[in-house]
Amino acid sequence: KEEPWETALKTTVVDIEVGEFRGHRVSVWDLLHSQYIPEENRKELLELYEAGELTLEQVKTVVSTIVTRTAAAAA
């Protein structure tokens, strides 16, 4: 059984208009585990969120920003 925080990340979706995500609604969980988020960033974000130091909205914002910037830099 997955943790409530994990379920929240998997059910919260964002619109990202870059890369392979363009035109799709993507879960925060899938973005976190995409090629755009370095593993050390992913671990840190998950730890902070699980500990209650970041809200779901904050995680969503940070992940969206990293994915957008990384994809733009790659383009």
C-alpha positions in Angstrom: 0.0 0.0 0.0 1.4 3.3 -1.0 1.8 6.3 1.4 -0.7 9.2 1.2 2.0 11.6 0.2 2.9 9.3 -2.7 -0.7 9.0 -3.8 -1.0 12.8 -3.7 2.0 13.2 -6.1 0.6 10.6 -8.5 -2.9 12.2 -8.6 -1.8 15.8 -8.9 -1.4 16.7 -12.5 0.2 19.7 -14.2 0.3 21.1 -17.8 3.8 21.3 -19.0 4.4 22.7 -22.5 7.9 21.3 -23.1 9.5 18.2 -24.6 7.5 15.0 -24.7 5.0 16.4 -22.2 3.7 19.1 -24.5 -0.1 19.0 -24.8 -0.4 16.4 -22.0 -1.4 16.5 -18.4 1.3 14.8 -16.4 1.4 13.8 -12.7 3.9 15.4 -10.4 5.2 11.9 -9.7 5.9 11.2 -13.4 7.7 14.6 -13.7 9.8 13.9 -10.6 10.9 10.6 -12.2 11.5 12.0 -15.7 14.9 12.6 -17.3 14.6 16.3 -16.5 15.0 15.9 -12.7 18.5 14.9 -11.5 18.4 12.0 -9.0 19.8 14.1 -6.2 17.1 16.8 -6.7 14.4 14.1 -6.8 15.6 12.5 -3.5 15.8 15.9 -1.8 12.4 17.0 -2.9 10.8 13.7 -1.9 12.5 13.8 1.6 11.4 17.4 2.2 7.8 16.7 1.0 7.5 13.5 3.0 8.8 15.3 6.1 6.2 18.0 5.7 8.7 20.8 5.0 7.3 21.4 1.5 3.7 21.5 0.5 2.3 19.7 -2.5 1.9 23.0 -4.2 5.6 23.9 -3.6 6.7 20.5 -4.9 4.5 21.0 -8.0 6.0 24.5 -8.6 9.6 23.4 -8.1 9.3 20.3 -10.3 7.5 22.3 -13.1 10.2 24.9 -13.0 13.1 22.5 -13.2 11.5 20.5 -16.0 10.7 23.7 -18.0 14.2 25.2 -17.6 16.0 21.9 -18.3 13.9 21.2 -21.4 14.4 24.8 -22.6 18.2 24.6 -22.1 18.3 21.3 -24.0 16.3 22.7 -27.0 
